[in-house]
Amino acid sequence: MLKWACIFLVIAVIAGFFGFTGVEAASASIARILFGIFLVLFLAALVTGLWLGHRLIS
């Protein structure tokens, strides 16, 4: 997920450099959404891992 967010970010930067503002805006919004999804899934996995790890130790 993070890989795709980075790819769309690079596409947005390149499109912005060449003046394709529509493509830039679409790619930037897709990158922002994918990064948000990645962040939520990462935090959920982190909390679950810490919770399960704590239960295994106790």
Secondary structure by P-SEA (a helix, b strand, c coil): caaaaaaaaaaaaaaaaacaaaaaaaaaaaaaaaaaaaaaaaaaaaaaaaaaaaaaac
